Amino acid sequence: MLAATEVRGKRIALAADPSTWWGLRAPTYASAAVRPEDRPITLSASALEAILTCPAQWFLAREAGGAVTDSSSQGFGKVVHAIAEQLARGDLDAATVEDLMPFVDEVWGRLEFRTPWSAAREREAVQDVLARFLTWHRRPGARTVIGFEEQLTAKVSLPSGETVRLNGYADRLELDESGRIVVVDLKTGKYPPTAQEVKEHGQLGLYQLAVEHGAASELAPGATSGGAELIQLRHPAGSGSELPKVQVQAPEPPEIITQLEKAVATVRAEEFVARPGKQCDRCQFVALCPAQTSGSVLS
């Protein structure tokens, strides 16, 4: 056996021993649970979405500390969200896009881009995004904004008997004509979800459920959820439109309870399986993933 072969008393091929191969050993278990068994599990909107998408990716990024910040894409979103919040608060009432770009330039040089031309291209994209936001924010008949970057927290009992604490930050909370709360999430990503994905969107569903359980009662006592929206600021509503694409989730999506049950069961069981999907294209852990077959990774 190659693994047992010795030269001058030393084994020369330790890696040939199958017992050392990653992926073939029996699963190991920590002495302490990922979450205390006697306490409710807290789920943020982003954690819910991550667990449902790929439990292994969530665990490696959030629990094992393996996440690497994508400073350029996250920086893009943070710049837009900061300016959008100031506009919503009325601090920049009469501002034009040209008035807003100096705020962008104050921080643009601190962001990391792979090339100078990509930095210039993304700066043009920011200008387009801000123009769409201004048009949408100032559109006739716009709803009343009652909250900006609001933390939504609530405790919900699930049919399984588990109790889950919901936690998330909503970009905007608005009141519709019926006095219901509409949760609005501003998006600056390049890849909008499909209509079916919006219907089942866990992040929006969690926000809505939190609102239904009183998370925004201080802002609008007794108000119920009136739905949720993704405002896709990189994408126009249609050819030649100055408004952004708006994707709507109906009030009280029934899928959210099933999604929470599934996420809580995954965390309790501590079975963080790799689930292949389109998220693999931008995953930081491909080299570790047992679901991938390329390179040196075992399937």
Stockholm file with secondary structure:
# STOCKHOLM 1.0

chainA/1-299         MLAATEVRGKRIALAADPSTWWGLRAPTYASAAVRPEDRPITLSASALEAILTCPAQWFLAREAGGAVTDSSSQGFGKVVHAIAEQLARGDLDAATVEDLMPFVDEVWGRLEFRTPWSAAREREAVQDVLARFLTWHRRPGARTVIGFEEQLTAKVSLPSGETVRLNGYADRLELDESGRIVVVDLKTGKYPPTAQEVKEHGQLGLYQLAVEHGAASELAPGATSGGAELIQLRHPAGSGSELPKVQVQAPEPPEIITQLEKAVATVRAEEFVARPGKQCDRCQFVALCPAQTSGSVLS
#=GR chainA/1-299 SS CGGGCEETTEESCGGGCGGGSTTTSCCCCCSSCSSCTTSCEEEEHHHHHHHHHCHHHHIIIIISCCCCCCHHHHHHHHHHHHHHHHHHTTTTTTCCHHHHHHHHHHHHTTSCCSSHHHHHHHHHHHHHHHHHHHHHHTCTTCCEEEEEEEEEEEEEECTTSCEEEEEEEEEEEEECTTSCEEEEEEECCSCCCCHHHHHTCHHHHHHHHHHHTTTTTTTSTTCCEEEEEEEEEEEESSTTCSSEEEEEECSSCTHHHHHHHHHHHHHHHTCCCCCCSGGGGGCTTGGGCTTCCSTTCCC
#=GC SS_cons         CGGGCEETTEESCGGGCGGGSTTTSCCCCCSSCSSCTTSCEEEEHHHHHHHHHCHHHHIIIIISCCCCCCHHHHHHHHHHHHHHHHHHTTTTTTCCHHHHHHHHHHHHTTSCCSSHHHHHHHHHHHHHHHHHHHHHHTCTTCCEEEEEEEEEEEEEECTTSCEEEEEEEEEEEEECTTSCEEEEEEECCSCCCCHHHHHTCHHHHHHHHHHHTTTTTTTSTTCCEEEEEEEEEEEESSTTCSSEEEEEECSSCTHHHHHHHHHHHHHHHTCCCCCCSGGGGGCTTGGGCTTCCSTTCCC
//
